[in-house]
Amino acid sequence: MNIPTVTNISTHSFSLFFYNKTMADAKNLTAPRTIAEMEEFCKALHTVDANGEVLTYGFEMTNDICYLQGSMLYQLGSSLGGGGEAACLTDGAMAKVLGDWTRWMDEGWCRVPTAEALGCTERLAQGMLGAFVGSCATLGNLAPACEEMEIELGVAYFPVYDAENPACSIGGGCIVLLADNTDEVKQAGWEFMMYLLSDERIIAETCASGYLPSTKTVVDSPVMQAYWAENPGFKLAYDQLAWGTTEESPFWVDLTEYKTNVQNIVGELVTERVLTVEEAIQKMIKLSSGDKAEI
């Protein structure tokens, strides 16, 4: 069997907008398409008790700067690291995204992301959270959790700044088979990859997790089409391929380390609240120039 020198299988996902449809329907709310609509939608889902204590946060967005916030940067015509330049730090895009996010938290209806045992999936299923944005792969756990709690789950496209110019960041990972192995290892690895790429296996994984299917034959298969027809929320991520974007091309050697460092700075801004938006961006600019003294 002819085994390519380097082989990889990618698993990709898009971020979607998940919401408590039972709660939204009770308030006659329609799923938002734009970020402006999302603000009004989530404010309406936000509830407090007589003492002002939060019963249900309207929205939450975790710190995933290249995936969630990265989508918002793309929508503004910018990016965190395309081609080795962090254009968003000087063109106003990062200031806009971080400014909106911190404003939402300051207004109270957007929950501050913290490291707790309960994640967005559990909080939404338990009625503690009205909506959040996250990977389509969240569906694998979120859909059955909501069903168990007798909550109807709503799924919509990732909200955009401009409905006429949508953009969404493609995320995911891959399995790689390298040629620098024994023939026995390469043969075993190749056979395993062929198993993972079988229509039966991909359909099972896609339906169970919510990830995008990896091959076109699966997309066109009657089984996949039937599943999507019965579960339209699972197809939205595939539909978003029409406006999907990725930072992996052109390649930037230091992008992974830079992303991690920028995410730490964002944590200081949104979770620890020890920086202003302007201070956070200045720290990022220093990093983009190779100065790591501020980390």
Backbone bond lengths (Angstrom), bond angles and torsions (degrees), N, CA, C in turn:
res aa  C-N    CA-C-N  psi(-1)  N-CA   C-N-CA  omega(-1)  CA-C   N-CA-C  phi
1 M - - - 1.461 - - 1.530 108.98 -
2 N 1.333 116.87 133.74 1.460 121.47 -179.45 1.526 109.70 -81.71
3 I 1.335 116.51 113.06 1.469 121.47 -178.69 1.521 108.88 -103.38
4 P 1.350 119.06 122.00 1.464 121.22 179.16 1.527 111.58 -57.71
5 T 1.342 115.56 155.89 1.471 121.04 -179.01 1.515 111.78 -58.67
6 V 1.331 116.19 -49.50 1.465 120.95 176.95 1.516 107.84 -131.33
7 T 1.300 117.12 125.94 1.456 121.59 -178.57 1.523 109.19 -126.04
8 N 1.329 117.37 142.22 1.460 118.61 174.95 1.519 110.57 -143.32
9 I 1.306 114.46 150.34 1.463 122.49 174.08 1.518 107.11 -117.52
10 S 1.320 116.20 125.39 1.463 119.69 -177.75 1.522 111.25 -103.52
11 T 1.316 115.79 143.40 1.456 122.79 172.18 1.516 106.93 -116.13
12 H 1.317 116.61 116.64 1.461 119.86 -173.31 1.526 111.66 -115.03
13 S 1.328 113.99 155.50 1.461 120.02 178.60 1.522 109.70 -146.67
14 F 1.306 114.91 158.34 1.456 123.17 171.59 1.520 108.07 -119.63
15 S 1.300 116.02 152.58 1.457 119.17 173.81 1.526 109.07 -83.41
16 L 1.328 115.64 142.36 1.458 123.03 -179.71 1.531 109.58 -126.46
17 F 1.312 115.75 171.31 1.462 122.55 176.79 1.524 107.95 -102.96
18 F 1.326 116.70 116.18 1.461 122.76 179.90 1.525 109.18 -107.54
19 Y 1.327 117.09 138.85 1.465 119.04 -179.10 1.525 111.66 -150.61
20 N 1.317 114.79 160.60 1.462 122.40 177.59 1.521 107.42 -79.67
21 K 1.336 116.67 98.24 1.462 120.78 -175.72 1.522 111.35 -70.07
22 T 1.308 117.16 -30.85 1.463 119.99 176.94 1.522 109.71 -59.66
23 M 1.318 116.12 -45.73 1.464 121.53 179.40 1.527 110.97 -68.24
24 A 1.343 116.39 -41.50 1.464 120.52 -178.71 1.527 111.12 -65.56
25 D 1.335 116.66 -42.04 1.467 120.34 179.82 1.525 111.11 -63.42
26 A 1.335 116.59 -37.29 1.465 120.54 179.71 1.524 111.40 -63.84
27 K 1.327 115.81 -24.71 1.471 120.75 179.24 1.532 112.01 -104.13
28 N 1.353 115.97 9.27 1.472 122.28 179.67 1.532 112.13 57.46
29 L 1.315 115.80 42.16 1.459 121.17 -179.28 1.528 110.85 -99.47
30 T 1.323 115.73 141.58 1.460 122.34 176.32 1.520 109.09 -106.93
31 A 1.328 116.58 138.13 1.467 120.87 -178.06 1.522 111.29 -52.59
32 P 1.325 117.64 135.39 1.471 121.15 -177.07 1.520 112.26 -76.18
33 R 1.324 115.59 152.23 1.465 121.14 171.69 1.522 110.96 -108.68
34 T 1.321 116.83 -33.55 1.460 120.36 -179.82 1.527 110.56 -106.06
35 I 1.314 115.68 163.95 1.464 120.04 178.51 1.524 110.65 -67.55
36 A 1.316 117.67 -34.68 1.468 120.44 176.54 1.527 109.75 -62.66
37 E 1.326 117.05 -42.98 1.468 120.74 177.19 1.522 110.79 -65.80
38 M 1.329 116.22 -35.70 1.467 120.46 179.32 1.529 110.91 -62.79
39 E 1.318 116.52 -40.01 1.464 119.95 178.98 1.525 110.34 -57.45
40 E 1.325 117.01 -48.93 1.471 120.99 -178.33 1.524 110.63 -67.52
41 F 1.316 116.85 -40.35 1.466 122.52 179.36 1.527 110.53 -60.05
42 C 1.330 116.49 -49.46 1.467 120.18 -175.63 1.526 112.25 -73.78
43 K 1.319 117.08 -31.47 1.461 119.52 174.74 1.528 110.12 -62.05
44 A 1.335 115.85 -36.74 1.461 120.35 -179.67 1.526 112.11 -70.92
45 L 1.341 116.95 -26.74 1.462 120.66 178.70 1.527 112.08 -82.20
46 H 1.313 116.77 -18.37 1.468 121.79 -176.81 1.524 109.99 -72.46
47 T 1.345 116.64 127.63 1.468 120.03 -179.72 1.523 110.75 -132.71
48 V 1.337 115.32 146.07 1.470 122.17 177.49 1.516 108.55 -131.33
49 D 1.344 116.45 160.43 1.460 119.97 178.73 1.525 110.12 -88.30
50 A 1.325 116.02 -174.84 1.467 120.77 -176.52 1.518 112.76 -61.86
51 N 1.329 116.33 -23.74 1.464 120.40 179.76 1.529 113.20 -93.60
52 G 1.315 115.34 4.26 1.454 118.97 179.47 1.516 114.33 85.36
53 E 1.347 116.73 5.33 1.455 120.16 178.12 1.527 109.75 -78.06
54 V 1.316 115.92 138.40 1.466 120.33 -176.61 1.529 110.86 -71.11
55 L 1.318 115.54 126.85 1.459 121.65 173.57 1.523 110.15 -94.28
56 T 1.326 115.16 -45.04 1.463 121.65 179.17 1.521 109.46 -139.16
57 Y 1.329 116.66 118.44 1.460 119.53 173.11 1.524 109.13 -72.25
58 G 1.322 115.85 141.15 1.460 119.18 -179.03 1.511 114.14 -71.29
59 F 1.339 116.31 -30.11 1.472 119.09 -172.39 1.519 109.73 -160.00
60 E 1.349 114.65 155.54 1.461 121.13 171.52 1.524 108.56 -149.00
61 M 1.320 115.06 141.81 1.462 121.14 174.55 1.518 107.60 -135.25
62 T 1.320 116.71 123.44 1.457 120.14 -178.43 1.529 110.73 -80.23
63 N 1.318 115.24 167.04 1.467 121.92 -178.73 1.525 109.59 -83.16
64 D 1.325 116.12 93.14 1.468 122.32 177.84 1.521 106.42 -136.74
65 I 1.327 114.81 75.24 1.458 122.79 -162.65 1.519 114.31 -58.69
66 C 1.340 118.86 -31.21 1.462 120.01 -177.76 1.523 112.71 -93.57
67 Y 1.296 116.71 -11.16 1.462 119.82 -176.37 1.525 111.32 -108.87
68 L 1.314 117.45 -62.59 1.460 120.73 -179.68 1.527 111.35 -77.05
69 Q 1.339 115.86 -62.11 1.458 118.57 178.27 1.533 110.63 -65.87
70 G 1.352 116.16 -28.46 1.460 119.78 176.82 1.515 112.28 -59.88
71 S 1.335 117.10 -36.57 1.464 120.39 176.88 1.521 110.86 -62.12
72 M 1.316 116.51 -40.34 1.458 120.96 -179.59 1.529 110.45 -67.09
73 L 1.329 117.02 -36.12 1.471 120.64 176.89 1.524 110.02 -64.28
74 Y 1.331 117.62 -43.35 1.461 121.19 177.85 1.531 110.64 -59.75
75 Q 1.333 115.69 -39.76 1.464 119.65 -179.41 1.527 112.19 -62.03
76 L 1.321 115.87 -26.13 1.466 121.76 179.05 1.526 111.71 -92.32
77 G 1.325 116.07 9.13 1.451 121.07 177.57 1.509 114.28 79.03
78 S 1.323 117.36 22.41 1.453 121.15 -176.44 1.523 109.54 -131.21
79 S 1.347 116.61 -172.26 1.459 120.83 176.85 1.513 109.29 -163.61
80 L 1.342 115.23 162.75 1.456 120.03 -179.41 1.517 112.15 -76.58
81 G 1.335 116.75 -37.90 1.459 116.54 -173.77 1.502 116.29 -149.62
82 G 1.306 119.44 22.71 1.453 120.41 -179.39 1.515 112.27 -59.46
83 G 1.332 116.81 120.89 1.453 121.02 176.14 1.510 115.03 73.88
84 G 1.343 117.28 14.18 1.450 119.90 177.49 1.510 114.31 87.65
85 E 1.322 117.21 8.56 1.458 120.25 178.50 1.529 109.23 -124.42
86 A 1.311 116.74 131.21 1.461 121.16 178.27 1.523 108.50 -90.43
87 A 1.326 115.96 72.85 1.463 121.29 -175.16 1.523 112.37 -60.14
88 C 1.322 116.16 -31.43 1.466 120.43 -175.75 1.524 113.04 -62.42
89 L 1.326 117.08 -19.24 1.462 120.05 -177.39 1.524 112.77 -76.81
90 T 1.315 116.54 -20.51 1.468 119.39 -177.23 1.526 113.69 -118.66
91 D 1.342 117.47 -11.69 1.470 118.81 -177.85 1.527 113.23 -96.97
92 G 1.341 116.88 3.28 1.461 120.73 176.80 1.512 114.76 93.77
93 A 1.345 117.88 -10.36 1.465 120.42 -176.33 1.523 112.01 -66.77
94 M 1.348 117.70 -47.34 1.465 120.36 179.75 1.526 110.65 -63.53
95 A 1.313 117.06 -39.34 1.468 120.67 178.48 1.527 110.42 -62.29
96 K 1.326 117.06 -38.82 1.457 121.52 179.20 1.532 110.93 -66.09
97 V 1.332 116.84 -49.25 1.466 121.28 -177.71 1.524 111.14 -63.26
98 L 1.331 116.96 -50.55 1.464 120.04 -179.00 1.524 111.35 -69.10
99 G 1.321 116.62 -33.00 1.464 120.17 177.93 1.520 111.93 -65.51
100 D 1.333 116.32 -43.07 1.467 120.11 178.04 1.526 110.46 -64.36
101 W 1.325 115.66 -46.69 1.465 120.62 -177.06 1.530 111.34 -60.99
102 T 1.321 118.15 -47.84 1.472 120.15 179.66 1.520 111.18 -67.17
103 R 1.321 117.20 -33.30 1.478 119.28 176.53 1.515 110.31 -63.57
104 W 1.334 117.37 -43.31 1.469 120.48 178.98 1.526 110.82 -58.38
105 M 1.332 116.19 -42.77 1.463 119.52 179.59 1.524 111.22 -68.52
106 D 1.331 116.75 -39.81 1.469 120.88 178.42 1.526 111.06 -63.26
107 E 1.339 117.02 -33.95 1.465 120.59 178.63 1.527 111.87 -74.11
108 G 1.333 117.07 -15.12 1.457 120.52 170.83 1.514 116.67 99.59
109 W 1.337 118.86 -20.10 1.463 120.20 -175.34 1.530 113.01 -85.60
110 C 1.315 117.21 -12.11 1.466 122.17 177.10 1.518 108.69 -105.62
111 R 1.309 116.74 123.81 1.461 121.39 -177.38 1.530 110.95 -71.79
112 V 1.331 116.72 138.85 1.457 121.96 174.96 1.530 108.14 -73.14
113 P 1.328 118.62 125.43 1.475 119.83 -179.12 1.520 111.33 -68.70
114 T 1.314 115.62 125.80 1.466 121.20 179.81 1.523 109.33 -134.06
115 A 1.312 115.73 159.80 1.471 120.86 178.98 1.525 108.89 -83.67
116 E 1.327 115.81 97.89 1.454 121.23 179.48 1.523 109.50 -131.28
117 A 1.327 115.43 165.19 1.464 120.34 -178.42 1.524 111.11 -62.78
118 L 1.337 117.10 -38.69 1.455 121.01 -179.87 1.517 109.94 -85.76
119 G 1.332 116.90 127.25 1.448 121.27 175.85 1.517 110.44 -96.95
120 C 1.326 116.28 -175.77 1.463 120.76 -178.75 1.526 111.58 -59.57
121 T 1.325 116.52 -38.40 1.469 120.45 -179.75 1.523 111.17 -58.40
122 E 1.327 116.32 -49.53 1.466 120.50 -178.62 1.523 111.21 -67.33
123 R 1.322 116.99 -40.17 1.469 119.48 -178.21 1.522 111.48 -66.05
124 L 1.336 117.17 -39.50 1.462 118.48 178.92 1.528 110.75 -67.84
125 A 1.326 117.08 -43.64 1.463 120.75 -179.04 1.525 112.12 -64.10
126 Q 1.335 117.01 -27.73 1.467 120.88 -178.90 1.523 112.36 -95.19
127 G 1.320 117.64 7.29 1.454 121.06 176.46 1.514 114.10 78.74
128 M 1.322 117.49 11.84 1.463 121.55 -179.49 1.528 112.35 -90.28
129 L 1.332 116.43 -9.46 1.460 121.80 -177.04 1.518 108.69 -142.52
130 G 1.334 115.81 133.23 1.461 120.19 -177.79 1.507 113.73 -82.13
131 A 1.357 116.63 -37.14 1.461 119.66 -175.99 1.523 110.19 -161.35
132 F 1.322 115.56 156.82 1.460 120.67 173.00 1.517 109.05 -158.15
133 V 1.321 116.53 165.47 1.459 121.42 173.54 1.518 108.08 -110.59
134 G 1.328 116.38 140.05 1.453 120.91 -178.52 1.513 110.82 -168.52
135 S 1.318 116.93 176.34 1.453 122.52 -177.65 1.528 111.88 -62.23
136 C 1.327 114.97 146.66 1.466 119.37 175.67 1.527 111.01 -60.40
137 A 1.333 117.24 -23.21 1.461 120.97 177.89 1.522 111.99 -67.16
138 T 1.341 116.64 -12.67 1.472 121.17 174.79 1.521 111.10 -62.87
139 L 1.333 116.54 -25.66 1.462 120.66 -175.86 1.522 112.87 -57.85
140 G 1.330 116.31 -33.21 1.455 119.60 -177.92 1.514 113.37 -57.50
141 N 1.338 116.47 -35.39 1.469 120.92 178.42 1.528 112.45 -99.13
142 L 1.332 116.36 -35.21 1.453 120.17 -173.71 1.530 112.56 -69.71
143 A 1.331 116.86 -43.81 1.465 119.46 -177.23 1.529 112.32 -59.16
144 P 1.344 119.79 -50.21 1.475 119.16 178.72 1.531 112.88 -68.14
145 A 1.346 117.61 -30.91 1.468 120.30 178.97 1.522 110.47 -65.66
146 C 1.329 116.83 -41.72 1.466 120.35 178.68 1.526 111.08 -68.76
147 E 1.324 116.05 -38.52 1.461 119.91 178.68 1.523 110.79 -62.71
148 E 1.327 116.03 -40.80 1.461 120.43 179.34 1.526 111.35 -63.61
149 M 1.333 116.77 -36.40 1.463 121.45 -179.61 1.525 112.43 -88.46
150 E 1.342 115.92 6.32 1.468 122.98 178.88 1.525 111.24 58.45
151 I 1.330 115.18 40.65 1.462 122.79 174.26 1.519 107.67 -112.70
152 E 1.332 116.89 130.72 1.455 119.53 176.16 1.522 108.90 -79.40
153 L 1.308 116.35 125.83 1.457 121.54 -178.78 1.519 110.83 -86.59
154 G 1.317 115.96 131.13 1.457 121.27 174.00 1.515 109.57 -103.16
155 V 1.326 117.42 138.75 1.463 122.73 178.71 1.521 108.13 -131.88
156 A 1.324 116.48 133.49 1.462 121.25 -179.63 1.524 109.90 -143.51
157 Y 1.323 115.81 167.91 1.456 120.03 176.57 1.525 110.55 -60.25
158 F 1.327 115.87 154.69 1.457 121.06 174.41 1.526 108.11 -60.72
159 P 1.337 118.87 125.18 1.470 121.28 -178.30 1.528 111.66 -60.47
160 V 1.328 115.41 147.33 1.465 121.39 -175.88 1.528 110.48 -125.80
161 Y 1.317 115.60 156.78 1.463 119.52 176.67 1.528 111.27 -68.85
162 D 1.331 116.13 -38.25 1.467 121.24 -177.14 1.527 108.26 -132.55
163 A 1.320 116.76 113.67 1.462 120.95 -176.83 1.524 112.21 -62.53
164 E 1.340 117.01 -22.84 1.460 120.37 179.31 1.523 112.41 -80.90
165 N 1.336 116.95 -17.07 1.467 121.62 -179.18 1.523 110.37 -133.24
166 P 1.338 117.33 68.39 1.464 120.54 -177.70 1.527 111.83 -73.31
167 A 1.315 116.35 156.55 1.465 122.42 174.60 1.514 107.54 -156.84
168 C 1.331 115.79 148.04 1.465 120.04 178.86 1.523 108.61 -152.83
169 S 1.322 115.79 137.99 1.454 121.49 -176.11 1.532 111.40 -80.10
170 I 1.334 116.70 133.79 1.460 122.45 176.11 1.524 108.74 -87.21
171 G 1.316 116.59 128.70 1.458 120.76 177.89 1.518 110.37 -118.04
172 G 1.315 116.33 -179.83 1.460 119.94 176.61 1.513 112.64 136.37
173 G 1.327 115.85 -170.36 1.458 121.77 -179.10 1.511 109.70 -146.57
174 C 1.313 116.87 -172.10 1.456 118.70 -178.41 1.525 111.13 -153.85
175 I 1.311 114.70 160.76 1.457 123.08 172.34 1.525 106.59 -107.68
176 V 1.317 116.84 130.08 1.461 120.74 -175.41 1.527 110.31 -119.44
177 L 1.319 115.83 135.81 1.466 122.26 174.97 1.527 108.06 -111.46
178 L 1.318 118.05 116.15 1.460 123.19 -178.44 1.518 110.99 -95.40
179 A 1.325 115.62 152.02 1.459 120.75 -179.10 1.523 112.38 -75.03
180 D 1.319 117.55 -20.88 1.468 121.38 -176.68 1.529 110.03 -79.00
181 N 1.331 116.19 64.41 1.457 123.74 179.64 1.526 108.60 -145.51
182 T 1.308 116.94 168.14 1.456 119.91 175.00 1.524 109.30 -69.45
183 D 1.312 116.88 158.53 1.462 120.88 178.88 1.524 110.97 -58.64
184 E 1.318 115.87 -36.22 1.469 120.34 -179.49 1.522 111.10 -64.85
185 V 1.348 116.34 -43.76 1.466 120.70 179.96 1.522 110.02 -67.38
186 K 1.325 116.54 -43.24 1.459 119.74 -180.00 1.525 111.26 -62.63
187 Q 1.318 116.76 -41.78 1.457 119.95 179.79 1.525 111.09 -63.65
188 A 1.340 115.63 -44.35 1.468 120.18 179.43 1.522 110.65 -64.14
189 G 1.341 116.43 -42.74 1.451 120.55 179.41 1.512 112.26 -63.74
190 W 1.336 116.08 -41.60 1.457 120.43 179.15 1.530 111.33 -63.65
191 E 1.309 116.82 -43.45 1.464 120.46 179.30 1.530 111.04 -63.52
192 F 1.343 115.80 -37.51 1.460 119.46 178.32 1.528 110.49 -66.01
193 M 1.341 116.68 -40.89 1.460 119.36 178.56 1.526 111.39 -64.33
194 M 1.330 116.96 -40.56 1.454 119.97 178.21 1.532 111.20 -63.12
195 Y 1.325 115.61 -34.39 1.469 119.97 175.68 1.526 109.96 -65.26
196 L 1.347 116.46 -45.33 1.461 120.04 -179.75 1.522 112.13 -64.82
197 L 1.342 116.76 -28.34 1.457 121.03 -177.99 1.531 113.10 -91.03
198 S 1.296 117.26 2.30 1.466 119.11 177.30 1.524 109.14 -68.45
199 D 1.318 116.19 145.68 1.466 120.66 -178.95 1.525 111.44 -55.38
200 E 1.312 115.81 -43.87 1.469 120.36 -178.15 1.526 111.50 -58.71
201 R 1.360 116.09 -44.17 1.463 120.80 -177.37 1.533 111.24 -69.89
202 I 1.338 116.91 -42.62 1.460 120.55 -178.69 1.522 110.79 -65.88
203 I 1.325 116.86 -42.00 1.468 120.07 178.95 1.527 110.26 -62.02
204 A 1.328 116.73 -43.76 1.464 120.32 179.36 1.527 110.97 -61.34
205 E 1.338 116.89 -43.91 1.463 121.31 -179.18 1.529 111.26 -67.51
206 T 1.322 117.10 -43.65 1.466 121.40 -178.71 1.526 111.21 -63.32
207 C 1.311 116.67 -44.24 1.469 120.69 -178.30 1.523 111.56 -70.38
208 A 1.333 116.99 -33.15 1.463 120.36 -177.36 1.522 112.44 -80.90
209 S 1.339 116.88 -29.84 1.469 119.21 -172.35 1.522 114.49 -108.65
210 G 1.335 116.92 -34.90 1.453 119.89 -173.29 1.520 112.89 99.11
211 Y 1.346 117.66 -6.16 1.458 121.15 176.47 1.526 110.36 -61.99
212 L 1.328 116.10 159.61 1.454 120.90 175.55 1.533 109.98 -69.24
213 P 1.324 118.27 144.37 1.461 119.91 174.34 1.529 110.09 -66.61
214 S 1.330 116.84 148.61 1.465 121.43 -172.53 1.519 114.38 -90.63
215 T 1.313 118.97 -14.94 1.461 121.18 -177.27 1.529 110.96 -133.49
216 K 1.327 115.28 152.88 1.463 120.72 -178.87 1.531 111.62 -69.24
217 T 1.329 117.05 -31.56 1.462 118.87 179.82 1.526 111.02 -61.39
218 V 1.332 116.56 -33.87 1.460 120.00 178.12 1.527 110.25 -70.43
219 V 1.334 117.07 -42.52 1.464 120.91 179.07 1.530 110.49 -56.60
220 D 1.323 116.84 -41.25 1.463 121.45 -176.62 1.525 113.81 -85.15
221 S 1.332 117.03 -4.69 1.461 119.12 -175.57 1.531 111.58 -72.03
222 P 1.328 118.38 144.16 1.467 122.06 178.50 1.532 112.22 -58.46
223 V 1.335 116.86 -34.06 1.462 120.32 -179.03 1.527 110.59 -65.13
224 M 1.351 116.58 -46.30 1.458 120.27 -179.40 1.528 110.95 -67.50
225 Q 1.320 116.32 -41.90 1.457 120.31 179.57 1.528 111.09 -62.83
226 A 1.318 116.55 -38.12 1.471 120.69 179.26 1.528 110.45 -67.97
227 Y 1.340 116.12 -40.46 1.469 119.52 -179.96 1.523 110.05 -64.74
228 W 1.322 117.20 -43.99 1.463 120.77 179.37 1.535 111.38 -63.48
229 A 1.334 116.10 -37.20 1.466 119.42 179.21 1.524 110.73 -63.57
230 E 1.340 115.57 -36.58 1.464 120.33 -179.70 1.526 112.03 -81.87
231 N 1.337 116.16 -27.03 1.467 121.75 -178.49 1.526 109.39 -129.27
232 P 1.328 117.63 73.83 1.472 121.33 -172.94 1.522 113.86 -60.92
233 G 1.334 117.96 -25.94 1.462 120.35 178.92 1.518 112.45 -63.12
234 F 1.344 116.62 -28.23 1.461 121.67 -179.74 1.539 111.82 -75.73
235 K 1.323 117.37 -14.19 1.469 120.69 -178.16 1.526 112.33 -94.52
236 L 1.325 117.91 -15.86 1.459 120.34 -175.02 1.520 112.53 -58.91
237 A 1.331 117.30 -38.76 1.463 119.83 -179.98 1.523 110.64 -62.60
238 Y 1.330 116.83 -41.30 1.465 119.93 177.81 1.524 110.49 -62.75
239 D 1.317 117.14 -40.83 1.467 120.71 179.27 1.530 111.17 -60.88
240 Q 1.339 116.34 -32.33 1.465 120.27 -177.88 1.529 112.98 -70.75
241 L 1.333 117.40 -8.03 1.467 119.76 175.17 1.525 111.26 -56.61
242 A 1.328 115.52 -26.16 1.470 119.79 -179.04 1.522 111.90 -61.85
243 W 1.332 117.35 -24.43 1.465 119.52 178.87 1.539 111.59 -132.41
244 G 1.320 116.02 29.71 1.465 120.98 178.70 1.518 112.12 -80.10
245 T 1.321 115.84 148.68 1.466 122.28 -179.77 1.522 109.37 -140.45
246 T 1.333 116.59 149.46 1.455 120.66 176.82 1.512 110.82 -135.95
247 E 1.341 116.19 147.93 1.458 121.31 -179.28 1.523 112.64 -89.20
248 E 1.303 117.25 -4.30 1.466 119.20 -175.25 1.521 112.97 -69.08
249 S 1.306 118.61 -12.84 1.463 121.58 177.10 1.527 108.11 -132.63
250 P 1.341 118.30 125.36 1.459 126.90 -1.69 1.531 112.32 -71.66
251 F 1.338 115.57 154.69 1.464 121.74 -173.78 1.525 111.56 -74.15
252 W 1.327 116.13 140.24 1.461 122.36 177.67 1.520 106.98 -127.21
253 V 1.326 116.07 112.82 1.461 122.06 -172.36 1.524 113.67 -55.22
254 D 1.320 118.78 -40.47 1.464 122.41 -175.65 1.526 113.32 -95.67
255 L 1.336 117.66 13.40 1.463 119.93 -172.83 1.525 112.71 -62.46
256 T 1.337 117.76 -43.04 1.467 120.21 -176.53 1.520 111.63 -60.62
257 E 1.330 117.45 -47.91 1.463 120.88 178.92 1.524 110.75 -64.21
258 Y 1.314 115.93 -40.36 1.463 119.72 -179.64 1.526 110.87 -63.68
259 K 1.337 116.61 -44.26 1.465 120.21 178.65 1.523 111.38 -57.62
260 T 1.333 116.18 -44.79 1.468 120.76 -179.72 1.520 110.84 -60.62
261 N 1.322 116.59 -44.79 1.462 120.40 -179.13 1.525 111.91 -66.73
262 V 1.327 116.43 -39.46 1.462 120.04 177.78 1.523 109.93 -65.41
263 Q 1.330 117.32 -40.46 1.461 120.60 179.51 1.529 110.77 -62.56
264 N 1.319 117.25 -36.13 1.466 120.38 176.18 1.524 111.44 -63.69
265 I 1.315 116.07 -39.80 1.464 120.25 178.07 1.530 110.36 -66.14
266 V 1.323 116.32 -41.28 1.468 119.99 177.29 1.527 109.89 -61.20
267 G 1.333 117.21 -36.73 1.459 120.75 176.44 1.525 111.93 -60.53
268 E 1.331 116.62 -40.09 1.465 120.52 176.99 1.526 110.86 -62.64
269 L 1.330 115.79 -32.43 1.463 120.52 -178.64 1.522 112.04 -78.32
270 V 1.343 117.44 -52.44 1.460 119.78 -169.29 1.528 114.08 -91.67
271 T 1.323 117.86 -29.40 1.463 120.49 -178.07 1.521 112.07 -98.96
272 E 1.329 115.62 -52.53 1.471 119.27 -178.96 1.523 111.85 -80.02
273 R 1.330 117.09 -23.96 1.468 124.12 179.56 1.528 112.06 55.04
274 V 1.341 116.34 42.52 1.470 120.91 179.57 1.520 111.40 -105.92
275 L 1.340 117.13 0.27 1.456 121.48 178.39 1.522 109.97 -128.21
276 T 1.325 115.99 155.35 1.457 120.66 167.37 1.531 107.24 -89.66
277 V 1.323 116.59 167.93 1.462 120.29 177.26 1.526 109.99 -58.85
278 E 1.318 116.73 -43.90 1.465 120.88 -178.80 1.528 111.15 -63.05
279 E 1.324 117.09 -41.93 1.467 120.36 179.02 1.525 111.51 -65.66
280 A 1.334 116.34 -39.41 1.462 120.37 178.88 1.523 110.42 -62.73
281 I 1.312 117.09 -43.75 1.464 120.49 -179.26 1.517 111.29 -66.34
282 Q 1.308 117.90 -37.82 1.470 120.73 177.84 1.525 110.73 -63.12
283 K 1.334 117.13 -38.12 1.468 120.19 176.56 1.530 110.35 -65.31
284 M 1.326 116.57 -38.87 1.462 120.58 178.47 1.522 111.29 -66.35
285 I 1.313 116.84 -38.67 1.467 120.94 178.66 1.522 110.57 -62.38
286 K 1.318 116.96 -40.39 1.463 120.33 177.28 1.523 110.38 -62.29
287 L 1.327 116.31 -40.63 1.458 119.99 178.99 1.531 110.92 -64.66
288 S 1.318 116.60 -40.38 1.467 119.95 -178.08 1.520 111.53 -65.48
289 S 1.324 115.85 -21.90 1.472 119.55 178.47 1.534 111.04 -91.80
290 G 1.342 116.28 1.61 1.461 120.34 178.01 1.501 114.24 96.48
291 D 1.330 117.94 2.33 1.475 121.89 -179.34 1.528 109.15 -89.28
292 K 1.335 116.86 108.72 1.463 121.22 -178.45 1.525 112.30 -102.20
293 A 1.305 116.36 11.85 1.465 120.02 -176.20 1.524 111.67 -66.67
294 E 1.357 116.55 -23.30 1.463 120.03 -175.65 1.524 112.32 -84.35
295 I 1.325 118.17 -9.55 1.473 120.24 -176.10 1.528 110.78 -74.07
